[in-house]
Structure formats: structure tokens, C-alpha cells
């Protein structure tokens, strides 16, 4: 595996942790435990029964909590302090052949996790402003699907997984920017005074 592939794995895992931290940790641990991939020494901690069990249970809790408007935003706020450091760890551990976590890799992972976390939480806060729950459920299921899809291919096709995560992140960013612009125009247009 080339350095580019290893870097793509680390960055993709960090970005996924910013969206679905428990599912990402569970997926990495399960892949290592089942022998689907060889994990670097620092990532082998994810194969621990305690880590797998805890991450699995919390992934199920997150699956349901993330579908409830308002609860999902509270969940995102609470997990700001967890997603970023876990993303930093996953990236640095993936990039470390000897188990030592480098400062540059930690910073890169933290940045990727923070970017996807802010995009997720910001877009969901805007979606929650709409009165119907369908868009919230669709966004949440989309996040689940992207995370599972990227986890399924990240160790075999890391560049493709990274492209998938970054491409969909860009699409979400553009959609949120478009929606924010429309809302802003609606607010400004609705608050204008009319003369008769």
C-alpha cells in the first residue's frame, strides 16, 4: 500500500468520525477483528471487545437519536468534544506504522473531523428549522448510508472512499449554502416595508 493510500485511509476515517463516530470506530474494529484488513498497531485497540461493544451500542443509540429533530442537534452539540479527538486519533493511528501518533497526523485528522462535524451539525440545524420531519430523516439516513458505504471500501479502495466522502461533503456544503441564501433572501424580502 502506498503512502497516498494510507493517507487516504486516515483522512477518510477522520472525516467519517466527524459524522458517525461510533459507527466508524465499530466498523474499523470489526474489520480488524474479522481479518478483513490488517490494522496498524495503534488501531488494534478498536478490536477490543469493550471498545467494539461500547461503540456498537452507542452506534445504535445514535442511529435513533439522530432521527429526532432537536434531539439530533443536542446530540451533535454534545459530541463536538468527542468526534474531533476520535477523528484525530483514527487518522494518526492509520498513518502510524509503529504505533507512535504524530502531531501532524493528529492535527490533520482533527481538522478533517471538525470540518465534517461542523458541516453535519450546521446543515442539520438548518434542516430542523423546517416544520416537516422527512428532510431530517432523509439527511440522517444519507449520513448512515455514506458512512457504511465508505467503511465498506475504505481499506480496499481508500482513494475512492476518500473521494466519496469529500465529494458528498462538497455537495452538502453547496446545498446548505444555497438553502442559507434562499432563507436569507426570504427573511430580507419578507421584512421589507411596502408603501401604498
Secondary structure, DSSP 4 states (H G I P E B T S, - for coil): --HHHHHHHHHHHHHHHTT-HHHHHHHHHHHHHTTSSPPPGGGGGGGSHHHHHHHHHHHHHHHHHTTSTTHHHHHHHHHHHHHHHHHHHHHHHHT-SSSPPPHHHHHHHHHHHHHHHHHHHHHHHHHTTSS-SHHHHHHHHHHHHHHHHHHHHTTTSHHHHHHHHHHHHHHHHHHHHHHHHHHHHHHHHHH-----
